[in-house]
Amino acid sequence: MPELTLQDIEDAARQVYQVMPPTPQFVWPLLAQRLGCTVWVKHENHTPTGAFKVRGGITYMAWLKRNWPNTTGVIAATRGNHGQSVAMAAQALGIRSVIVVPKGNSVEKNKAMAGFGGEVIEYGQDFDEAREEAIRLAQVEGLFLVPAFHPELVKGVATYALELFKAAPDLDTVYVPIGCGSGICGVIAARDALGLKTQVVGVVSTEADAAKQSFDAGALRETASANTFADGLAVRKPVPDAFRIYATGAARIVSVSETEIAEAMRVYYADTHNLAEGAGAAALAALMQERAAMEGKRVGVILSGANVDKQIYAKVLG
């Protein structure tokens, strides 16, 4: 993937802002007291789909319209946030969207995707099996496959990092959750384009740590399963193009347990009254794990989304 310039990301931001405003980043005093450092939270839970992915959907669909103006339909595999983003952006262009999710996927995310006009199909046991089916259906039905990782998606997603770094250019460290990798790659791209020295730390679940295993080994590794309730992190194998970027651009990758993620979700609610889904709370969970090393520093955490099923959230809070 070619390196993104500041101009690229600023152009993408102009496109994004035709559909949605920038999201806020706030310093929360109770988080600072709890963790002994200044904590900037980037609130990607405040987008029109409740997650950061919508930015990439906007820039990707604009690119698709420019290059393939006769496209009548798109298809994507997702656990939810990417699918909402694709469905919303496709609906705005008046084209069909088919979204493939694994069986037993989040009921509320499925509903949201359908609400944005997506035709939701359940297939396979996990995200990786749903992705294979989306590839097959794309050929059978003549649909344009929207991957979970693509330079145009990264360009859109990088706009949230640009907003954060412009508000807080002197951050020591930023923690970013890793699913398919557009989020962390967007943060690395914005940091590099601005010439900042901020360390970028990726975060995975202990139950889906292929990205960490790959990072530590310096080569792609795959896990047998990805059974985490943080569905945005539930990926068994890293996307090679994304891995190439965070393998050199990230300082390290931290894994957090289901218990640590649930605790971070409770902390977000207690200290900021913000709702965070599992993947959305993962960055805070990693900061909580590394609080001793971060003492007195200026730290950013990406609250990447808030799309958690009511039942799961009630259980976490309870």
C-alpha positions in Angstrom: 0.0 0.0 0.0 1.4 3.4 -1.0 2.2 5.7 1.9 -0.6 8.3 2.6 0.4 11.9 2.5 -1.2 14.6 4.7 -2.9 15.9 1.5 -4.4 12.4 0.9 -5.9 12.3 4.4 -7.1 15.9 4.4 -8.8 15.3 1.0 -10.5 12.2 2.6 -11.6 14.3 5.6 -13.4 16.7 3.3 -15.2 13.8 1.7 -16.1 12.3 5.1 -17.4 15.7 6.4 -20.0 15.8 3.6 -21.7 12.9 5.4 -20.7 13.3 9.1 -19.0 15.9 11.4 -15.7 15.2 13.1 -16.0 13.2 16.3 -14.8 14.6 19.6 -11.8 13.7 21.6 -12.1 14.4 25.3 -9.8 14.3 28.3 -11.7 12.6 31.1 -10.6 13.6 34.6 -11.9 10.4 36.3 -9.9 8.3 33.9 -6.8 10.4 34.7 -7.3 9.9 38.4 -7.9 6.1 37.9 -4.9 5.6 35.7 -2.3 8.2 36.8 -1.9 9.7 33.3 -3.7 12.1 31.0 -6.2 10.1 28.9 -7.5 11.4 25.6 -10.5 9.3 24.4 -11.2 9.4 20.7 -15.0 9.0 20.5 -15.6 7.0 17.3 -18.8 5.7 19.2 -20.2 9.1 18.1 -20.4 8.4 14.3 -23.7 7.9 12.4 -23.2 4.1 12.6 -21.7 4.1 16.1 -18.3 3.0 14.9 -15.2 4.3 13.1 -15.6 2.1 10.0 -18.2 4.5 8.4 -15.4 6.9 7.4 -13.8 4.2 5.2 -17.1 3.3 3.8 -17.6 6.9 2.6 -14.2 7.2 0.9 -14.4 3.7 -0.5 -17.8 4.2 -2.1 -16.7 7.6 -3.6 -13.6 5.8 -5.1 -15.9 3.0 -6.5 -18.3 5.5 -8.0 -15.3 7.3 -9.7 -13.7 4.2 -11.1 -16.6 1.8 -11.6 -19.6 4.1 -12.2 -21.8 1.2 -13.5 -21.6 -0.8 -10.3 -25.1 -1.9 -9.3 -24.3 -3.8 -6.1 -21.6 -4.5 -3.5 -21.0 -7.3 -1.1 -19.0 -7.5 2.1 -18.3 -9.9 5.0 -18.4 -8.5 8.5 -19.2 -9.0 12.2 -21.2 -5.7 12.0 -19.4 -2.4 11.9 -17.9 -2.7 8.4 -21.2 -4.0 7.2 -23.1 -1.0 8.5 -20.6 1.3 6.9 -20.9 -0.4 3.5 -24.7 -0.6 3.7 -25.0 3.1 4.6 -22.6 4.3 1.9 -24.2 2.0 -0.7 -27.7 3.3 0.2 -26.5 6.9 -0.3 -25.4 5.9 -3.8 -28.6 4.1 -4.5 -26.9 0.7 -5.1 -27.7 -2.8 -3.6 -25.6 -4.1 -0.7 -25.4 -7.7 0.4 -23.7 -8.3 3.8 -22.5 -11.8 4.9 -22.2 -12.4 8.6 -21.3 -15.6 10.5 -24.1 -17.6 12.1 -25.1 -16.4 15.6 -23.8 -12.9 14.8 -24.9 -9.9 16.9 -28.7 -9.6 16.4 -28.6 -5.8 16.9 -25.8 -5.3 14.4 -27.7 -7.4 11.9 -30.8 -5.2 12.5 -28.7 -2.0 12.0 -27.2 -3.3 8.7 -30.7 -4.1 7.5 -31.8 -0.7 8.6 -29.3 0.9 6.3 -30.6 -1.2 3.4 -28.3 -4.2 3.6 -29.4 -7.7 2.6 -28.0 -9.7 5.5 -27.0 -13.4 4.9 -25.8 -15.6 7.8 -23.1 -18.1 6.7 -20.3 -20.0 8.4 -19.0 -20.4 11.9 -16.8 -17.3 12.1 -15.8 -14.1 10.2 -13.2 -16.0 8.1 -15.8 -18.5 6.8 -18.3 -15.6 6.1 -15.5 -13.9 4.1 -15.0 -17.0 1.9 -18.8 -17.0 1.1 -18.8 -13.3 0.3 -16.0 -13.9 -2.2 -18.0 -16.8 -3.8 -21.3 -14.8 -3.9 -19.5 -11.8 -5.5 -18.7 -13.9 -8.5 -22.0 -15.7 -8.7 -24.1 -12.6 -8.4 -21.8 -10.1 -10.2 -21.4 -8.0 -7.0 -18.4 -5.8 -6.3 -16.6 -7.2 -3.3 -15.7 -4.6 -0.6 -12.8 -6.1 1.4 -12.3 -5.4 5.1 -9.0 -3.8 4.3 -8.2 -1.6 1.3 -6.1 1.6 0.8 -9.3 3.7 0.3 -10.7 2.3 3.6 -7.5 3.2 5.4 -7.6 6.7 3.9 -11.0 7.3 5.3 -10.3 5.8 8.7 -7.1 7.8 9.0 -9.3 10.9 9.3 -10.1 10.1 12.9 -6.5 9.9 13.7 -5.8 13.2 12.0 -8.5 14.8 14.2 -7.0 13.3 17.4 -3.4 14.3 16.5 -4.4 17.8 15.6 -6.2 18.2 19.0 -3.4 16.4 20.9 -0.1 16.4 18.9 2.1 15.6 21.9 0.7 12.2 22.8 3.3 9.7 24.0 1.3 6.6 23.1 -2.0 5.7 21.4 -3.7 2.4 21.9 -5.7 1.0 18.9 -7.7 -2.2 18.6 -6.9 -4.6 15.8 -9.4 -6.6 13.8 -8.6 -6.6 10.1 -6.3 -3.6 10.7 -7.7 -0.5 9.0 -7.9 1.3 12.3 -4.3 0.8 13.4 -3.0 1.4 9.8 -5.0 4.7 9.7 -3.4 5.8 12.9 0.1 4.9 11.7 -0.5 6.7 8.4 -1.7 9.9 10.1 1.1 9.9 12.6 3.7 9.5 9.9 2.1 12.1 7.6 2.3 14.6 10.5 5.8 13.6 11.4 5.0 12.8 15.0 6.9 10.6 17.4 3.9 9.0 19.1 4.1 5.3 19.8 1.2 3.3 18.3 0.3 0.2 20.3 -2.1 -2.4 18.8 -4.5 -4.3 21.0 -6.0 -7.8 20.4 -8.0 -10.3 22.5 -6.2 -13.2 24.1 -8.8 -15.3 22.4 -8.0 -13.9 18.9 -4.3 -13.0 19.0 -3.1 -13.8 15.5 -2.0 -10.2 14.9 0.1 -10.3 18.1 1.6 -13.8 17.3 2.4 -12.5 13.8 3.9 -9.3 15.1 6.1 -11.1 17.7 7.2 -13.7 15.1 7.8 -11.2 12.3 5.7 -13.5 10.0 2.1 -14.3 9.5 0.5 -16.6 12.0 -3.1 -18.0 12.1 -5.1 -19.1 15.1 -7.5 -22.1 15.1 -10.3 -20.0 16.6 -11.3 -16.4 17.5 -13.9 -16.9 20.2 -14.1 -13.5 21.8 -17.2 -11.6 22.7 -15.4 -8.5 21.3 -16.5 -9.3 17.8 -14.6 -6.5 16.2 -11.4 -8.3 17.2 -12.6 -11.8 16.2 -10.2 -12.5 13.3 -8.2 -15.8 12.9 -5.7 -14.6 10.4 -4.2 -11.1 9.8 -4.7 -9.3 6.5 -1.2 -9.5 4.9 -1.3 -5.9 3.6 -2.3 -4.6 7.0 0.3 -6.7 8.7 3.0 -5.2 6.6 2.1 -1.8 7.8 1.7 -2.5 11.6 4.6 -4.9 11.6 6.9 -1.9 11.2 4.7 1.0 12.3 3.5 -0.3 15.7 5.7 -0.2 18.8 4.1 -3.4 20.2 0.9 -5.4 20.3 -0.8 -6.1 23.7 -3.3 -8.8 24.3 -6.2 -8.3 26.8 -8.4 -11.0 28.3 -12.2 -11.1 28.1 -12.3 -10.1 31.8 -10.1 -7.1 31.2 -12.2 -6.0 28.2 -15.4 -6.3 30.3 -13.8 -4.3 33.1 -12.8 -1.5 30.6 -16.4 -1.4 29.4 -17.6 -0.9 33.0 -14.9 1.8 33.5 -16.0 3.7 30.4 -19.5 3.7 31.7 -18.6 4.7 35.3 -16.0 7.4 34.4 -17.4 8.9 31.2 -21.0 7.5 30.8 -20.0 6.3 27.3 -21.1 3.0 25.9 -18.3 0.9 24.4 -18.6 -2.5 22.7 -15.9 -5.1 23.4 -13.5 -4.0 20.7 -14.2 -0.4 21.5 -13.1 -0.9 25.1 -10.0 -3.0 24.2 -7.6 0.0 23.9 -8.6 1.2 27.4 -8.2 -2.3 28.7 -4.6 -2.3 27.4 -3.8 1.0 29.0 -5.2 -0.3 32.3 -2.9 -3.3 31.9 0.1 -1.1 31.2 -0.8 1.7 33.7 2.5 1.5 35.6 4.5 2.1 32.4 2.2 5.0 31.3 2.3 6.9 34.6 2.5 10.7 34.1 2.3 10.4 30.3 -0.2 11.7 27.7 -2.0 8.8 26.3 -4.7 8.4 23.6 -7.2 5.5 23.5 -9.5 4.8 20.5 -13.1 4.0 21.5 -13.7 2.5 18.2 -17.4 1.6 18.5 -20.4 1.2 20.7 -22.4 -1.5 18.9 -22.9 -4.1 21.6 -26.0 -6.1 22.1 -28.2 -5.1 25.0 -28.1 -8.6 26.6 -24.3 -8.7 26.5 -23.9 -5.2 27.9 -26.4 -5.9 30.7 -24.4 -9.0 31.6 -21.1 -7.0 31.6 -22.6 -4.2 33.7 -24.2 -6.7 36.0 
